[in-house]
Amino acid sequence: MKKLLSFVCVMMVATVMAGCEKEGPAEQAGEKIDNAAEHTQEKASDAGDAMQDQAEELGDKAEEATDH
């Protein structure tokens, strides 16, 4: 009886561990969403930086125009 109980416990642990290793559809979808959000955040940051650069350039040009 002890051998059977030990065997059942070992098989249950092995089954649980095997199930934890595989990513299911929800995990895969979550990873894709995370990647898309990160990509969007990077692009928005890049766009913000470009707008800041253009605003500074326009400010410099306006300052030069009023100095002359």
Buried (B, 14 or more C-beta within 10 A) or exposed (E): EEEEEEEEEEEEEEEEEEEEEEEEEEEEEEEEEEEEEEEEEEEEEEEEEEEEEEEEEEEEEEEEEEEE
